Amino acid sequence: MERSLVFFNSLQLWSYINLMLVSSLSIVDDTVYTGFSQDIYSASTCNVETNYLSVDGNLLQQQIDEVARFSDSPAPSVTRILYTDQDIAVRRYIRNLMLSSGLSIREDAVGNLFGRWEGSEPEAAAVATGSHTDAIPYAGKYDGVIGVLGAIEAVNSLKRAGFKPKKSLEIVVFTSEEPTRFGISCLGSRLLAGSENVIHLLMEKVRDNKNVTFAEAAKYAGYDHAIESLLDVHLSKGTYSAFIELHIEQGPILEEEGLKIGIVTAVAAPASLKVDFEGDGGHAGAVLMPFRNDAGLAAAELSLAVEKHVLMSGSLDTVGTTGVFQLHPGAINSIPSKAHLEIDIRDIDEDRRNKVIEDIRSSVSEVATRRGVAIANFEIVNQDPPAHSGSSVIEAIEIAVEQLGLDHKRMISRAYHDSLFMASIAPMGMIFIPCYKGYSHRPDEFASINDIANGVKVLALALSHLSTH
């Protein structure tokens, strides 16, 4: 921990020095900075007082690489789980970057982090942007992180350009977008949106795979009053006038079509299921095949049934994954007596997705009866509606990409993001950039710094537009 923090502080010093150097330069190396003529803006849209808006690509890549070092798995993979030492350390790192950018900082009871650039109309609902920094086991270094570091750089670029916001701009770093530790995706943004189900789960002392409760984990990270203050995390509708999230696509479409920007029009509706079967178990050699009640085979059949029901929906937008498949006792010479599955179903169409869920429920009963095993649990953990992007946010993003001359398209997000839940607070939108072969949630996840810089430019201009309209 101490070695990480020493490097971290030195990086902050370098970030500050670099920022001062950039502010003093009028001509910069165009491999690092890309400037835009002031005619991008008009007096009616924003208050830019300089001729160029620049993105510091070198420093941004350096920050991305440094954030990747806060990991519980070896490079190039990244593992950063909620409320662990690495998660705590990266929060400090981001907090210090925000402070270096002149933002005012606050944190809520569960660790959602906010950095605000006060506008000239501070009473008006702010424009928000941000993402997350947690990472599933053995992931890559770009998912979520570019939406946080890119947001900070977007603010810095606007400051360097002399922009003065009317509505305040606020960066949000969400707690635990990934469901890794407690099985709850987008935990921080769900609480901001006032999810009663999540509050109930956390107050019921949900536990991780080491039997640690949420309250205990939060206290370890310094959030001593997380449980009793869950209701205080909620932000009312209209707290923000808009929310934008910059993110890698996590799919291959932009790269395959040679496009630079995806403008997200909707985020698909996710649902999560947990299923447990229980059989008799027994010795792998002594129990004859006709007399077995194999929980593992029941689980295997259900996994195939998930695939069948998804394909039978008739839409490419319907996807299903059995991502967790656990057998007990887990010995080669023992018939599985217990099986635990966790299933993810998504679709842009809520009714179609719900039909798949009901088909899976029917298959659970059919397989259990035929295999002679008991259904110990069938639980729908979450069943969220899809979210559509706000027209004002889509318009702001489209204005930005057209001003920059970037090839783009409208598209949906089949992966869920914190934007899904921020949509209940404010009109939301997302900016996608290409990633290599669409790879994500794996160590070879990659986005080029040029593509990231393009995303930051679009974000900066969209924020400036939304702040002044």
C-alpha positions in Angstrom: 0.0 0.0 0.0 2.7 2.5 1.0 4.7 1.9 -2.2 1.6 2.5 -4.3 0.9 5.8 -2.5 4.4 7.1 -2.9 4.2 6.6 -6.7 0.7 8.0 -6.6 1.8 11.2 -5.0 4.7 11.7 -7.4 2.3 11.2 -10.3 0.1 13.9 -8.9 3.1 16.2 -8.9 3.9 15.3 -12.5 0.2 15.9 -13.4 0.3 19.3 -11.9 3.5 20.3 -13.6 2.3 19.0 -16.9 -0.9 20.9 -16.5 1.0 24.1 -15.8 3.2 23.6 -18.9 0.1 23.0 -21.1 -1.5 26.2 -19.8 1.6 28.2 -20.9 1.9 26.7 -24.4 0.2 28.1 -27.5 1.7 25.6 -29.9 1.7 21.9 -28.9 2.7 18.6 -30.5 -0.3 17.4 -32.4 0.5 13.8 -31.6 -0.5 14.6 -28.0 -2.9 17.5 -28.3 -5.5 18.1 -30.9 -6.8 21.6 -31.1 -10.1 22.9 -32.4 -10.7 26.3 -33.9 -12.8 28.7 -31.8 -15.4 28.6 -34.6 -16.6 25.3 -33.2 -18.4 27.5 -30.7 -20.8 30.4 -31.0 -21.5 33.1 -28.5 -24.9 31.6 -28.1 -23.7 28.2 -27.1 -20.8 28.7 -24.7 -18.2 31.1 -23.4 -14.9 29.8 -24.8 -12.2 32.4 -24.5 -9.3 30.7 -26.3 -8.7 29.4 -29.8 -8.0 25.8 -28.9 -9.5 23.0 -26.9 -6.7 20.4 -26.2 -6.7 16.8 -24.9 -3.5 15.7 -23.2 -3.3 12.2 -24.6 0.1 11.4 -23.1 -0.9 12.3 -19.6 -4.3 10.5 -20.0 -2.6 7.3 -21.1 -0.2 7.6 -18.2 -3.1 7.9 -15.8 -4.9 4.9 -17.3 -1.7 2.8 -16.9 -1.2 3.9 -13.3 -4.8 3.1 -12.4 -4.3 -0.4 -13.8 -1.5 -0.9 -11.2 -4.1 -0.8 -8.5 -4.9 -4.5 -9.0 -5.1 -7.8 -7.1 -4.0 -9.8 -10.2 -0.8 -9.5 -12.3 -0.6 -7.3 -15.4 -2.0 -7.1 -18.0 -5.1 -8.2 -16.1 -6.9 -5.9 -13.6 -8.8 -7.1 -10.6 -10.3 -4.4 -8.3 -13.1 -5.5 -6.1 -15.4 -3.3 -4.0 -14.0 -2.0 -0.7 -10.7 -4.0 -1.0 -7.3 -2.3 -0.5 -6.9 -1.7 -4.2 -10.4 -0.2 -4.5 -9.6 2.1 -1.5 -6.3 3.1 -3.1 -7.8 4.0 -6.5 -10.5 6.1 -4.8 -7.7 8.2 -3.2 -6.0 8.5 -6.5 -9.1 9.7 -8.3 -9.9 12.1 -5.4 -6.5 13.7 -5.7 -6.8 14.1 -9.5 -10.1 15.9 -8.9 -8.5 18.1 -6.3 -5.7 18.9 -8.7 -8.3 19.9 -11.3 -9.8 22.4 -8.8 -13.0 20.4 -8.2 -14.9 20.5 -4.9 -15.2 17.0 -3.5 -17.9 15.1 -1.6 -18.6 11.5 -0.9 -21.8 9.8 0.1 -22.3 7.0 2.7 -21.4 4.2 0.3 -18.5 5.9 -1.4 -20.0 7.4 -4.6 -17.5 10.2 -5.2 -18.5 13.6 -6.6 -16.2 16.3 -8.0 -18.0 19.6 -8.9 -17.0 22.5 -11.1 -19.3 25.3 -9.9 -21.1 27.2 -12.6 -22.2 30.8 -12.8 -25.8 29.5 -12.0 -25.1 27.2 -9.1 -28.8 27.0 -8.2 -29.5 25.3 -11.6 -29.5 21.5 -11.8 -25.9 20.5 -12.7 -24.8 18.5 -15.8 -23.1 15.2 -14.7 -20.7 12.7 -16.2 -18.7 9.8 -14.9 -18.4 6.0 -14.7 -16.8 3.5 -12.4 -13.3 2.2 -11.4 -14.0 -1.3 -10.0 -13.1 -4.2 -12.2 -14.1 -7.9 -12.3 -11.4 -10.5 -11.7 -8.8 -10.6 -14.5 -10.4 -7.8 -16.5 -8.8 -5.1 -18.6 -7.9 -1.5 -17.8 -10.3 0.5 -19.9 -13.8 -0.5 -18.8 -15.2 2.3 -16.7 -11.9 3.9 -16.2 -11.9 6.0 -19.3 -15.3 7.4 -18.3 -13.7 8.6 -15.1 -10.3 9.8 -16.2 -11.8 11.0 -19.5 -14.3 13.1 -17.6 -11.6 14.7 -15.5 -9.6 15.5 -18.7 -12.7 16.9 -20.4 -13.1 19.3 -17.5 -9.4 20.2 -17.7 -9.6 20.8 -21.4 -12.6 23.1 -21.0 -10.7 25.0 -18.3 -7.7 25.3 -20.5 -9.9 26.6 -23.3 -11.3 29.3 -21.0 -14.8 27.9 -20.9 -17.0 29.1 -18.0 -20.0 26.8 -17.2 -23.4 28.2 -16.4 -24.8 25.0 -15.0 -22.3 23.4 -12.8 -20.4 20.3 -14.1 -20.2 17.3 -11.8 -18.1 14.1 -12.2 -19.5 11.0 -10.5 -17.4 8.0 -9.7 -19.9 5.2 -9.0 -19.4 2.6 -6.3 -19.4 -1.0 -7.5 -20.8 -1.0 -11.0 -19.6 -4.6 -11.2 -21.6 -7.3 -9.2 -18.5 -9.2 -8.3 -18.5 -9.0 -4.5 -22.1 -8.9 -3.4 -23.9 -10.0 -6.6 -25.5 -6.5 -7.1 -24.6 -4.7 -10.3 -24.5 -0.9 -10.4 -24.8 -0.8 -6.6 -23.9 2.9 -6.2 -26.1 4.2 -9.1 -29.0 2.0 -8.0 -28.9 3.6 -4.6 -28.6 7.0 -6.1 -31.8 6.1 -8.0 -33.5 5.0 -4.8 -33.7 1.3 -5.4 -35.7 -0.1 -2.5 -34.8 -3.7 -3.5 -31.0 -2.9 -3.1 -31.6 -1.2 0.2 -33.5 -4.3 1.4 -30.8 -6.7 0.2 -28.0 -4.7 1.9 -30.0 -4.3 5.2 -30.6 -8.1 5.1 -26.9 -8.5 5.6 -26.0 -9.8 2.1 -22.6 -11.5 2.3 -19.7 -12.1 -0.1 -18.1 -15.5 -0.7 -16.0 -15.1 2.4 -19.1 -14.5 4.6 -18.3 -10.8 5.0 -21.4 -8.6 5.2 -21.8 -5.4 3.2 -21.7 -3.4 6.4 -18.4 -5.0 7.5 -16.8 -4.4 4.1 -18.0 -0.8 4.0 -16.6 -0.2 7.4 -13.2 -1.6 6.4 -13.1 0.9 3.6 -14.0 3.8 5.9 -17.7 4.0 5.4 -18.7 3.3 9.0 -22.4 4.4 8.7 -23.2 2.9 5.2 -26.1 0.8 6.4 -27.9 3.4 8.5 -27.4 6.0 5.8 -28.6 4.1 2.7 -31.7 6.2 2.3 -29.5 9.4 2.3 -27.7 8.3 -0.8 -30.8 8.8 -3.0 -30.8 11.7 -5.4 -34.2 13.0 -6.4 -35.3 13.3 -10.0 -34.1 16.6 -11.5 -30.9 16.7 -9.3 -29.1 16.8 -12.6 -30.3 18.3 -15.8 -28.4 15.7 -17.8 -25.9 12.8 -17.4 -23.4 11.5 -20.0 -21.2 8.5 -19.7 -18.1 7.9 -21.9 -17.3 4.2 -22.3 -15.6 1.7 -24.6 -18.2 0.0 -26.7 -17.5 -3.5 -25.4 -18.5 -4.9 -28.8 -17.0 -4.9 -32.3 -19.4 -2.8 -34.3 -17.6 0.6 -34.3 -14.2 -1.0 -35.1 -15.7 -3.3 -37.9 -17.5 -0.4 -39.5 -14.6 2.0 -39.2 -16.5 4.5 -37.0 -15.1 6.7 -34.3 -18.1 7.4 -32.1 -21.2 5.5 -31.1 -24.2 7.6 -29.8 -26.2 5.3 -27.5 -29.9 5.6 -27.9 -30.9 3.0 -25.3 -29.4 0.6 -22.7 -30.7 -2.9 -22.7 -32.7 -4.3 -19.8 -30.8 -6.7 -17.6 -32.2 -9.5 -15.4 -30.3 -11.8 -13.1 -31.5 -15.2 -11.8 -30.1 -17.6 -9.2 -31.1 -21.3 -9.3 -30.1 -24.1 -6.9 -30.8 -27.8 -7.4 -30.3 -30.5 -4.8 -29.9 -34.2 -5.4 -28.8 -37.3 -3.5 -25.1 -37.3 -4.3 -23.1 -40.5 -3.7 -20.0 -42.4 -4.8 -19.1 -42.1 -8.5 -18.5 -45.8 -8.8 -21.0 -47.3 -6.4 -24.2 -45.6 -7.5 -25.5 -47.0 -10.8 -26.7 -44.7 -13.5 -30.4 -45.5 -13.4 -30.5 -44.7 -9.7 -28.9 -41.3 -9.7 -30.4 -37.9 -8.9 -27.5 -35.8 -10.3 -27.8 -32.1 -9.5 -24.9 -31.3 -11.8 -26.7 -32.9 -14.8 -29.8 -30.9 -14.0 -27.8 -27.7 -14.0 -26.1 -28.6 -17.3 -29.5 -29.2 -18.9 -30.8 -25.9 -17.6 -27.8 -24.1 -19.0 -28.6 -25.5 -22.5 -32.2 -24.6 -22.0 -31.2 -21.0 -21.3 -29.5 -20.9 -24.7 -32.5 -22.5 -26.4 -35.0 -20.0 -25.0 -32.8 -17.0 -25.9 -32.4 -18.2 -29.5 -36.1 -18.9 -29.8 -36.9 -15.2 -29.0 -36.1 -14.5 -32.6 -34.1 -11.4 -31.9 -30.4 -10.8 -31.9 -31.0 -8.3 -29.2 -31.9 -11.1 -26.8 -28.8 -12.6 -25.0 -28.4 -15.0 -22.2 -25.4 -16.3 -20.2 -25.0 -18.8 -17.4 -22.0 -17.1 -15.9 -21.8 -19.0 -12.6 -21.9 -22.8 -12.4 -20.9 -24.4 -9.1 -21.1 -28.0 -8.0 -20.9 -29.5 -4.6 -18.9 -31.3 -3.3 -16.7 -30.7 -6.3 -14.8 -33.9 -6.3 -14.1 -36.1 -9.4 -15.3 -39.2 -7.7 -18.5 -37.8 -6.1 -21.9 -37.3 -7.8 -22.9 -33.7 -7.4 -25.5 -33.3 -4.7 -25.9 -29.6 -5.1 -25.6 -27.2 -8.1 -25.8 -23.4 -8.1 -26.3 -21.4 -11.3 -26.4 -17.6 -11.9 -28.0 -16.6 -15.1 -27.9 -13.2 -16.9 -30.7 -12.3 -19.5 -30.8 -9.1 -21.4 -32.8 -7.5 -24.1 -33.7 -4.0 -25.3 -37.4 -5.2 -25.3 -38.6 -5.7 -21.7 -41.6 -7.9 -22.6 -39.4 -10.2 -24.8 -36.8 -10.6 -22.1 -39.5 -11.4 -19.5 -40.9 -14.1 -21.7 -37.5 -15.7 -21.8 -37.4 -15.6 -18.0 -40.7 -17.3 -17.7 -39.5 -20.0 -20.2 -36.5 -20.6 -18.0 -38.7 -20.9 -14.9 -40.7 -23.6 -16.7 -37.5 -25.4 -17.7 -36.3 -25.4 -14.1 -39.5 -27.2 -13.0 -39.4 -29.6 -16.0 -35.7 -30.5 -15.5 -36.0 -31.0 -11.8 -39.0 -33.3 -12.1 -37.4 -35.4 -14.8 -34.0 -35.6 -13.1 -35.6 -36.3 -9.6 -33.8 -33.4 -8.0 -35.3 -30.6 -5.7 -35.5 -26.9 -6.6 -33.8 -25.5 -3.5 -34.0 -21.9 -4.9 -35.3 -20.0 -7.8 -34.7 -16.3 -7.4 -35.0 -13.3 -9.7 -32.3 -11.0 -8.2 -33.1 -8.1 -10.4 -35.4 -7.5 -13.4 -34.7 -3.9 -14.6 -36.5 -2.0 -17.3 -34.5 -0.7 -20.3 -33.6 3.0 -20.4 -33.7 5.3 -23.4 -31.4 8.2 -23.9 -32.7 11.7 -23.5 -33.3 13.6 -26.8 -31.5 16.7 -25.5 -28.4 14.6 -24.6 -28.4 12.8 -27.9 -28.6 16.2 -29.7 -25.7 17.6 -27.7 -23.5 14.6 -28.5 -24.4 14.7 -32.2 -23.6 18.5 -32.4 -20.2 17.7 -30.9 -19.3 14.8 -33.3 -20.5 16.8 -36.3 -18.4 19.8 -35.2 -15.4 17.5 -34.9 -16.1 15.7 -38.2 -16.0 12.3 -36.6 -17.7 9.3 -38.3 -20.5 8.1 -36.1 -23.7 6.1 -35.7 -26.6 5.7 -33.3 -26.6 2.4 -31.5 -27.9 0.6 -28.5 -25.9 -0.7 -25.6 -26.4 -4.4 -24.9 -24.2 -4.1 -21.8 -25.7 -2.3 -18.8 -24.0 0.7 -17.3 -24.6 3.1 -14.5 -26.4 5.3 -17.1 -29.3 2.8 -17.0 -30.1 3.9 -13.4 -29.1 7.5 -13.8 -31.9 7.7 -16.4 -34.4 7.8 -13.5 -32.7 11.0 -12.2 -32.0 12.9 -15.4 -32.0 12.6 -19.2 -29.0 10.4 -19.9 -26.8 9.5 -22.9 -23.7 7.6 -23.6 -20.7 8.1 -25.9 -19.1 4.9 -27.2 -15.6 4.6 -28.6 -14.1 1.6 -30.4 -12.2 -1.1 -28.6 -10.0 -3.8 -30.1 -12.2 -6.6 -31.6 -14.9 -5.6 -29.1 -12.9 -7.4 -26.3 -13.9 -6.4 -22.8 -13.8 -8.0 -19.3 -10.5 -9.7 -20.3 -6.9 -8.7 -20.0 -6.4 -7.9 -23.7 -9.2 -5.2 -23.6 -7.7 -2.2 -25.5 -8.7 1.2 -26.8 -6.2 3.5 -28.6 -5.4 6.8 -27.1 -6.5 8.5 -30.3 -10.0 7.0 -29.9 -10.1 7.8 -26.2 -9.0 11.4 -27.0 -11.8 11.6 -29.6 -14.3 10.5 -26.9 -13.0 13.1 -24.5 -13.4 15.8 -27.1 -16.9 14.8 -27.8 -17.7 14.7 -24.1 -16.1 18.1 -23.4 -18.1 19.8 -26.2 -21.4 18.0 -25.2 -20.9 19.1 -21.6 -20.3 22.7 -22.6 -23.4 22.6 -24.8 -25.6 21.1 -22.0 -24.1 23.5 -19.4 -25.1 26.6 -21.4 -28.5 25.5 -22.6 
